[in-house]
Amino acid sequence: MSRLVMIALGGNALLRSGQKGTYAEQFANVVETCGQLYPLIERGDSLVIAHGNGPQVGQVMLQQEAGLRLYGLEAMPMDFCGAETQGAIAYLIESGLDRVLHRHGVQRRTISLLTRVEVRAEDPMFACPTKPVGPYYTREEAERLQALTGAVYREDSKGNGWRKVVASPEPLRIQHVDIVREHALSGDIVITAGGGGIPVVRTDEGFQGVEAVVDKDLAAALCAVGIGADAFYILTDVPKVYLDFRKPGERPLDTMTVAEARAYLAQGQFAEGSMAPKVQAGLFFVEKGGGECIITEARGLDDPSCGTRIIR
């Protein structure tokens, strides 16, 4: 029996550690990742794919800084950067999927939907931006950019330098999620909600983009709930979720109940900015009535029992 499956691709689907992020590198990575998704396609699953965009947004911001410094060109806001990278990455994934489908002689359409995600203008995250975006700078460079642009820069907790920080508000609605479901159930492979989607708020004149970044895994979870997904795969660079990760006696988990996952989060078992948001997204999906959430690496998808499952 075919399933409706939501897949959230991790950052390593496009860019690996130590790479510069060239087009050739990213395309090769995407083709490899799309090949690893083929077991789900072969089973007849209907697929909806979301993805990250952090490194790509960083590249765009570097380009814009160069334009500001050399030519006085005003930098584009974060919602525009999100739209730009969402479209570019979706094009790469479409191209990678087409190559994999052609290799296996499978006739399925791949389509991309540029996605706006509604957030609340009153979300408290706007008053205290904490989400780091873009490249690292020295303190002097950050102060110069802050004076030029009015953006907020803060020092990285690990001592790597200063980065721009923006709000990360809670996503409320994925716009046109009904169209996503319709296309997926018709057999199309749909790419949507990339990078957490384009954050917008409702105004008297319609929707307006805001200077923010929505968590990509939480946006994917919201999309999964909206389409009524049977399963939600969150793909990362480890085969399972671990307790005491990279410590003596680390333990892989085959399953976590909702209660167990909440207890582990409270204990600080999962790192913020790494596994914690993935577990939180999985909890959101399961608690909102979704099927099962599986956190795993893409190369394990040929095994139906792969990964760590979050269950009610």
C-alpha positions as CSV (number, residue, x, y, z in Angstrom):
1,M,0.0,0.0,0.0
2,S,1.5,3.4,-1.0
3,R,2.0,6.1,1.6
4,L,2.1,9.9,1.5
5,V,5.6,10.7,2.8
6,M,7.1,14.0,3.8
7,I,10.9,14.2,3.7
8,A,13.1,16.9,5.3
9,L,16.5,16.9,3.7
10,G,19.4,17.8,6.0
11,G,22.2,20.3,5.0
12,N,24.6,17.6,3.9
13,A,22.2,16.7,1.1
14,L,23.7,19.8,-0.7
15,L,26.9,20.7,1.0
16,R,29.4,18.4,2.8
17,S,32.0,19.4,5.4
18,G,35.1,20.9,3.8
19,Q,33.5,21.8,0.5
20,K,33.4,25.3,-0.9
21,G,29.8,25.1,-2.2
22,T,30.4,25.2,-5.9
23,Y,27.6,24.4,-8.3
24,A,29.4,21.2,-9.3
25,E,29.8,20.1,-5.7
26,Q,26.2,20.8,-4.8
27,F,24.8,19.1,-7.9
28,A,26.8,16.0,-7.3
29,N,25.7,15.8,-3.7
30,V,22.0,16.3,-4.7
31,V,22.2,13.5,-7.3
32,E,23.7,11.2,-4.7
33,T,21.0,12.1,-2.2
34,C,18.2,11.7,-4.7
35,G,19.5,8.3,-5.5
36,Q,19.3,7.4,-1.9
37,L,15.6,8.4,-1.9
38,Y,14.8,5.9,-4.7
39,P,13.8,3.0,-2.4
40,L,10.8,5.1,-1.4
41,I,10.0,5.9,-5.0
42,E,10.3,2.2,-5.9
43,R,7.8,1.3,-3.2
44,G,5.3,3.6,-4.8
45,D,5.3,6.2,-2.1
46,S,4.0,9.7,-2.8
47,L,6.7,12.1,-1.9
48,V,6.9,15.7,-0.7
49,I,10.4,17.1,-0.1
50,A,11.6,20.0,2.0
51,H,15.2,21.1,2.4
52,G,17.5,23.4,4.2
53,N,19.2,26.5,2.8
54,G,21.6,27.8,5.5
55,P,24.9,27.7,3.6
56,Q,23.3,28.9,0.4
57,V,21.8,32.0,2.2
58,G,25.3,32.6,3.6
59,Q,26.7,32.7,0.1
60,V,24.0,35.1,-1.1
61,M,24.7,37.4,1.9
62,L,28.4,37.4,1.0
63,Q,27.6,38.4,-2.5
64,Q,25.3,41.2,-1.3
65,E,27.9,42.4,1.1
66,A,30.4,42.6,-1.8
67,G,27.8,44.6,-3.9
68,L,27.2,46.9,-1.0
69,R,30.9,47.5,-0.4
70,L,32.0,47.8,-4.1
71,Y,28.9,49.4,-5.7
72,G,26.7,50.7,-2.9
73,L,24.0,48.3,-3.8
74,E,21.4,47.8,-1.0
75,A,21.3,44.3,0.4
76,M,18.0,42.4,0.0
77,P,16.0,41.4,3.0
78,M,15.9,37.9,4.5
79,D,12.5,36.9,2.9
80,F,13.9,37.8,-0.5
81,C,17.1,35.7,0.2
82,G,14.9,32.8,1.3
83,A,12.9,33.0,-1.9
84,E,16.0,33.2,-4.0
85,T,17.7,30.2,-2.4
86,Q,14.4,28.2,-2.2
87,G,14.0,28.5,-5.9
88,A,17.7,27.7,-6.7
89,I,17.9,24.6,-4.5
90,A,14.5,23.3,-5.7
91,Y,15.9,23.5,-9.2
92,L,18.9,21.5,-8.2
93,I,16.7,18.8,-6.5
94,E,14.4,18.7,-9.5
95,S,17.4,18.2,-11.8
96,G,18.8,15.5,-9.5
97,L,15.5,13.6,-9.2
98,D,15.1,13.8,-13.0
99,R,18.5,12.2,-13.5
100,V,17.7,9.4,-11.0
101,L,14.2,8.7,-12.4
102,H,15.7,8.6,-15.9
103,R,18.4,6.1,-14.8
104,H,15.7,3.8,-13.5
105,G,13.3,4.3,-16.4
106,V,10.6,5.8,-14.1
107,Q,8.1,8.3,-15.5
108,R,7.1,10.7,-12.7
109,R,6.9,14.5,-12.8
110,T,8.9,16.6,-10.4
111,I,7.6,20.1,-9.5
112,S,8.7,22.9,-7.2
113,L,6.3,25.2,-5.3
114,L,7.7,28.4,-3.9
115,T,6.2,28.5,-0.5
116,R,5.3,31.3,1.8
117,V,4.9,30.4,5.5
118,E,2.7,32.6,7.7
119,V,4.0,33.7,11.1
120,R,2.6,36.1,13.7
121,A,3.7,39.7,13.6
122,E,3.4,39.7,17.4
123,D,5.7,36.6,17.8
124,P,8.0,37.3,20.8
125,M,11.0,36.1,18.7
126,F,10.9,39.4,16.7
127,A,11.8,41.3,19.9
128,C,14.8,39.1,20.7
129,P,16.4,37.8,17.5
130,T,18.6,34.8,18.1
131,K,18.9,32.9,14.8
132,P,22.4,33.3,13.4
133,V,22.6,33.6,9.6
134,G,25.3,34.2,7.0
135,P,29.1,34.3,7.4
136,Y,31.3,35.1,10.4
137,Y,32.9,38.5,10.9
138,T,35.4,40.2,13.2
139,R,33.9,42.5,15.8
140,E,35.0,45.5,13.7
141,E,33.4,44.2,10.5
142,A,30.2,43.4,12.4
143,E,30.0,46.9,13.9
144,R,30.6,48.4,10.4
145,L,27.9,46.3,8.8
146,Q,25.5,47.0,11.7
147,A,26.0,50.8,11.2
148,L,25.5,50.4,7.5
149,T,22.4,48.2,7.5
150,G,20.8,48.4,10.9
151,A,20.9,44.6,11.3
152,V,21.8,43.0,14.6
153,Y,25.1,41.1,15.0
154,R,26.2,39.0,18.0
155,E,29.2,37.1,18.9
156,D,29.1,33.3,18.4
157,S,29.2,31.3,21.6
158,K,32.0,29.1,20.3
159,G,34.3,32.1,19.6
160,N,34.2,31.8,15.8
161,G,33.3,35.5,15.3
162,W,30.2,37.7,14.9
163,R,27.2,36.8,12.8
164,K,23.9,38.5,11.9
165,V,21.0,37.3,14.0
166,V,17.3,37.4,13.0
167,A,14.0,36.2,14.5
168,S,13.0,32.6,14.2
169,P,9.2,32.8,14.7
170,E,6.8,29.9,15.0
171,P,5.2,28.9,11.7
172,L,1.4,29.0,11.7
173,R,0.4,28.0,8.2
174,I,1.9,26.7,5.0
175,Q,0.2,28.6,2.2
176,H,-1.5,26.4,-0.5
177,V,-0.7,23.2,1.4
178,D,-3.8,21.7,-0.3
179,I,-2.2,22.1,-3.7
180,V,0.9,20.3,-2.4
181,R,-1.2,17.4,-1.3
182,E,-3.2,17.3,-4.5
183,H,-0.1,17.1,-6.7
184,A,1.6,14.5,-4.4
185,L,-1.4,12.2,-4.5
186,S,-1.6,12.5,-8.3
187,G,1.9,11.0,-8.5
188,D,4.0,14.2,-8.7
189,I,7.1,14.5,-6.5
190,V,6.7,17.9,-4.9
191,I,9.5,20.1,-3.6
192,T,8.2,22.8,-1.2
193,A,8.7,24.7,2.1
194,G,12.5,24.9,1.3
195,G,14.6,26.6,4.0
196,G,11.6,26.8,6.3
197,G,9.7,28.7,3.6
198,I,9.4,32.5,3.0
199,P,8.3,34.1,6.3
200,V,5.3,36.4,5.9
201,V,2.8,38.2,8.2
202,R,-0.8,39.1,7.5
203,T,-1.4,42.9,7.1
204,D,-4.3,45.1,6.0
205,E,-2.8,45.1,2.5
206,G,-2.2,41.4,2.2
207,F,0.9,39.3,3.2
208,Q,4.2,41.0,3.7
209,G,7.7,39.4,4.0
210,V,9.6,39.8,7.3
211,E,13.3,39.7,8.4
212,A,13.2,36.2,9.8
213,V,14.1,32.5,9.3
214,V,11.6,29.8,10.1
215,D,13.1,26.5,11.4
216,K,13.2,24.2,8.4
217,D,12.4,21.0,10.3
218,L,9.4,22.6,12.1
219,A,8.1,24.0,8.8
220,A,8.5,20.6,7.2
221,A,6.6,19.1,10.1
222,L,3.8,21.6,9.7
223,C,3.6,20.8,6.0
224,A,3.5,17.1,6.8
225,V,0.6,17.7,9.1
226,G,-1.1,19.8,6.5
227,I,-0.9,17.2,3.8
228,G,-1.9,14.4,6.1
229,A,1.4,12.5,5.7
230,D,1.5,8.9,6.8
231,A,5.2,9.2,7.5
232,F,7.7,12.0,8.1
233,Y,11.4,11.3,7.5
234,I,13.9,13.8,8.9
235,L,17.2,13.0,7.1
236,T,20.5,13.8,8.8
237,D,24.1,12.6,8.9
238,V,23.7,9.9,11.5
239,P,21.7,6.6,11.2
240,K,19.8,7.0,14.5
241,V,19.2,9.4,17.4
242,Y,21.7,8.7,20.2
243,L,21.7,9.2,24.0
244,D,25.0,10.5,25.3
245,F,26.0,11.2,21.7
246,R,29.8,11.0,21.1
247,K,30.4,10.2,24.8
248,P,31.5,7.0,26.4
249,G,28.6,4.5,26.3
250,E,26.5,6.3,23.7
251,R,23.3,4.4,22.9
252,P,21.3,4.4,19.7
253,L,17.5,4.6,20.0
254,D,15.2,2.4,17.8
255,T,12.1,4.1,19.1
256,M,11.1,7.0,21.4
257,T,7.6,7.6,22.7
258,V,6.4,11.2,22.9
259,A,6.9,11.1,26.7
260,E,10.4,9.7,26.4
261,A,11.4,12.3,23.8
262,R,10.2,15.1,26.0
263,A,12.1,13.8,29.0
264,Y,15.3,13.4,26.9
265,L,14.9,17.0,25.7
266,A,14.5,18.3,29.2
267,Q,17.7,16.4,30.2
268,G,19.6,18.2,27.5
269,Q,20.4,14.9,25.6
270,F,20.0,16.5,22.2
271,A,22.1,19.5,21.1
272,E,20.4,22.8,20.2
273,G,20.9,23.7,16.5
274,S,21.5,20.0,15.8
275,M,19.4,17.1,16.9
276,A,17.0,19.0,19.3
277,P,15.1,20.8,16.6
278,K,14.7,17.5,14.7
279,V,13.2,15.7,17.7
280,Q,11.0,18.7,18.4
281,A,9.7,18.7,14.8
282,G,9.1,15.0,15.0
283,L,7.1,15.5,18.3
284,F,5.0,18.2,16.6
285,F,4.1,15.9,13.7
286,V,3.2,13.0,15.9
287,E,1.2,15.0,18.5
288,K,-0.8,16.8,15.8
289,G,-2.1,13.4,14.6
290,G,0.6,12.4,12.0
291,G,1.7,8.9,11.5
292,E,5.3,8.0,12.5
293,C,8.4,10.2,12.4
294,I,11.7,8.6,11.4
295,I,15.0,10.3,12.0
296,T,17.8,8.7,10.0
297,E,20.4,9.2,7.3
298,A,19.4,9.0,3.6
299,R,21.7,6.0,2.8
300,G,19.6,3.8,5.1
301,L,16.2,4.2,3.4
302,D,16.5,0.9,1.6
303,D,15.9,-0.7,5.1
304,P,12.3,-0.4,6.2
305,S,13.3,-0.5,9.8
306,C,16.0,2.2,9.5
307,G,16.4,5.1,12.0
308,T,14.8,6.2,15.2
309,R,11.0,6.3,15.3
310,I,9.0,8.7,17.4
311,I,5.7,7.1,18.3
312,R,2.7,8.1,20.4
